[in-house]
Amino acid sequence: MKPLNYAILKHFTKVKEACAEDVIEALKSEYGHFKALNRKDVIAALMTAEANGLLEETRFEMDQSDVLRIYYHAHEEGANTINKYIKD
């Protein structure tokens, strides 16, 4: 099993785009018992990945509960870097 932050990054090499809630949903079967698999910590991981040039913001929207959802994707260079250092 990969570290949670690695799994979060790797998820973006397999989807067109995702927000924190999408990541949590996708990883909860394997990482659901991890304390850091929560909205706040996943958002921090996504923002760190964006600051490091691995992900970029694609869009944002308010959900039905008026919670802001920010969507990210791994651009080609970011995906290549993630795949280079994090193997399946």
Backbone torsions as a table, in degrees:
resi	resn	phi	psi	omega
1	MET	NA	132.4	178.3
2	LYS	-75.7	157.7	169.5
3	PRO	-59.4	150.3	-175.7
4	LEU	-55.6	-45.5	-179.0
5	ASN	-62.0	-34.9	175.5
6	TYR	-65.1	-43.1	179.8
7	ALA	-63.5	-38.0	177.7
8	ILE	-62.0	-50.0	179.5
9	LEU	-61.4	-45.1	-178.1
10	LYS	-61.5	-33.1	178.2
11	HIS	-56.8	-37.1	-177.3
12	PHE	-73.2	-11.5	174.5
13	THR	-86.5	-4.1	-176.1
14	LYS	-116.2	-5.8	-178.6
15	VAL	-129.9	158.4	178.7
16	LYS	-68.1	-45.4	177.3
17	GLU	-161.7	162.7	179.2
18	ALA	-161.2	156.0	172.9
19	CYS	-111.5	176.4	-177.9
20	ALA	-56.2	-42.8	-178.8
21	GLU	-64.1	-37.5	177.1
22	ASP	-63.4	-42.5	-179.9
23	VAL	-63.1	-46.7	179.8
24	ILE	-58.9	-46.4	179.9
25	GLU	-61.2	-42.6	-177.5
26	ALA	-68.7	-32.9	-174.2
27	LEU	-100.0	-7.0	-172.3
28	LYS	-65.1	-27.8	179.3
29	SER	-66.4	-35.1	-178.7
30	GLU	-97.0	-32.8	-173.3
31	TYR	-116.8	11.3	-176.1
32	GLY	-57.4	-25.2	179.8
33	HIS	-85.7	-3.9	178.4
34	PHE	-77.0	130.5	179.8
35	LYS	-60.9	-33.0	-175.9
36	ALA	-82.4	-1.3	177.1
37	LEU	-85.7	72.6	177.7
38	ASN	-140.2	164.0	-173.7
39	ARG	-55.4	-48.2	-176.5
40	LYS	-60.4	-48.4	-177.3
41	ASP	-71.9	-35.3	177.4
42	VAL	-67.7	-41.7	176.9
43	ILE	-60.2	-42.1	178.1
44	ALA	-61.1	-41.3	178.4
45	ALA	-64.4	-40.9	179.6
46	LEU	-66.9	-41.4	179.1
47	MET	-66.6	-36.5	176.3
48	THR	-65.4	-43.7	178.3
49	ALA	-62.8	-37.6	177.4
50	GLU	-66.4	-44.8	179.5
51	ALA	-61.9	-30.3	179.0
52	ASN	-88.9	4.2	174.3
53	GLY	81.1	13.7	179.9
54	LEU	-89.2	-31.9	179.8
55	LEU	-125.3	160.0	171.0
56	GLU	-138.8	149.2	-179.4
57	GLU	-69.7	136.2	178.7
58	THR	-108.3	-37.4	-179.5
59	ARG	-168.7	172.8	175.2
60	PHE	-145.9	157.1	179.2
61	GLU	-158.5	160.5	173.4
62	MET	-95.1	132.5	178.1
63	ASP	-84.0	-174.2	-175.9
64	GLN	-65.4	-20.7	179.5
65	SER	-97.7	14.3	-176.9
66	ASP	59.8	36.7	174.4
67	VAL	-103.2	130.2	179.7
68	LEU	-72.2	128.3	175.5
69	ARG	-115.0	122.2	178.2
70	ILE	-106.5	127.4	-178.1
71	TYR	-101.2	141.3	-179.7
72	TYR	-128.0	161.3	169.7
73	HIS	-143.9	158.3	175.4
74	ALA	-91.8	111.3	176.1
75	HIS	-67.7	172.3	-172.5
76	GLU	-56.2	-48.0	-179.2
77	GLU	-65.3	-40.3	178.2
78	GLY	-63.9	-44.3	179.2
79	ALA	-62.8	-40.9	178.2
80	ASN	-62.5	-41.8	178.7
81	THR	-65.0	-45.8	178.4
82	ILE	-58.6	-48.2	-178.0
83	ASN	-67.1	-28.8	178.4
84	LYS	-66.8	-40.8	-174.2
85	TYR	-98.8	-19.9	-179.3
86	ILE	-121.4	106.2	-179.1
87	LYS	-86.6	154.4	177.6
88	ASP	-70.9	NA	NA
